[in-house]
Amino acid sequence: MTSTVDPAGQLAEQLSATTLLRFATAGSVDDGKSTLVGRLLHDSKSVLADQLEAVEHASRSRGQEAPDLALLTDGLRAEREQGITIDVAYRYFATPRRRFILADTPGHVQYTRNMVTGASTAELTVILVDARNGVVEQTRRHAAIAALLRVPHVVLAVNKMDLVGYEESSFASIAEEFTAYASELGVPEITAIPISALAGDNVVDASANMDWYGGPTVLEHLETVPVSHDLTGCHARFPVQYVIRPQTAEHPDYRGYAGQIAAGTFRVGESVTVLPSGLTSRIAGIDLLGSPVDVAWTPQSVTLLLRDDIDISRGDIVVPSEDAPATTQDVDATVCHVADTPLTVGQRVLLKHTTRTVKAIVKDIPSRLTLDDLSQHPAPGRLEANDIGRVRVRTAEPLALDTYADSRRTGSFLLIDPADGTTLAAGMAGEAFAAAEAGPVQGDEGWDF
């Protein structure tokens, strides 16, 4: 009797045991971001045959002999015609050691909001620098955004080393300048790697042209960097998404509160407080995938059952009674304005925090941040597309926000246009790395709360 091997089943089992790393790429125009991503996908055998064939055909039609690997991510016609990245391109790939979600973000100044979108959930950002140009203005902008978004790991990829003769001195001077600047911004970990995305040096395979470099390749670092999105030890937070009341003969009195644990751990018997009402109870049970469990943790989706019948609805947050955050109607935050229409003082908006959406008004815009030199422009009165600035928002109902520095999930929010549902700005509660002095609160008409 011969045994059969199921390769697909083995791969599925292998992938289920690996960790997931979300990372983003950024860099100035023509620094080679898309080429790096294409090389990473190609050399890690993550490109399907028909995809590679399409890229080869497109490259030949443009008069190129070798396939242009940048076309693996630059899929828009305008991107291919101009040779630039315009939109955020997401790619999913895996190696035996780890699974990846990659966001290839644009390099132009006018697409700052796109980089914020791509890096907002990233645990690592790869910032590319052209070895011939060194650290430029846009490099500093990208480092500032990574620091502002609290990205825990930053990789400086010094690209096009083949065009500077693979000189160690060129790499060392760029790495030293960037590391000093990013460290001042509060970036906790910086790793510099010399590469040539076009030739494949130090992307997936180690380079024979830079024997003076003894560190990891880009892929080796991505596979081994500690994944810091384990939120089980953070302040426990459970935003309620849905109230389950079957009212059937089998479950006549069942009342469960369903949602995804945003951070921390919950246990049966634990004393909890529901915010913003402040009502307290104890966890009587936790249902996970239809079965009762004693403990649940982030990012599991569960149903909590409480001992007391209290008023709980979508948008409420269940927290441990001993670790309950203060609720507030005055939100001081840093926002990145992503809409084409400006954000102005006195504007009526909706604020969406986790599963809760409330009416709000922009009471003040104390300052606008210039990423070039991190200077603050006081009292700009409005934020345009791609602007990053400080805002003060007054909400119609109390919110239980953590600071963004404590929790990227429960410290973030969106400002939404109530007229058409357009996202106006992405906000981060609490102080930024370069907080401006608070200005006077300006008055408004209507929505006076």
Buried (B, 14 or more C-beta within 10 A) or exposed (E): EEEEEEEEEEEEEEBEEBEBBBBBBBBBBBBBBBBBBBBBBBBBEBBEEEBBEBBBEBBEEEEEEEBBBBBBBBEEEEBBEEEBBBBBBEBEBBBEEBBBBBBBBBBBBEBBBBBBBBBBBBBBBBBBBBBEBBBEEBBBBBBBBBBBBBBBBBBBBBBBBBEBEBBEEBBBBBBEBBBEBBBEBEBEBBBBBBBBBBBBBBBBEBBEBBEEBEEBBBBBBBBEBEBEBEBEEBBBBBBBBEBEEEEEEEEEEBBBBBBBBBBBBBBBEBEBBBBBBEBBBEBBBBBEEEEEBEEBBBEBEBBBBBEEEEEBEBBBBBBBBEEBBEBBBEBBBBBBBBBEEBBEBBBBBBBBBBBBBBBBBBBBBBBBBBBEEBEBEEBBEBBBBBBBBBBBBBBBBBBBBBBBBBBBBBBBBBBBBBEEEEBBBBBBBBBBBBBBEEBEEBEBEEBEE
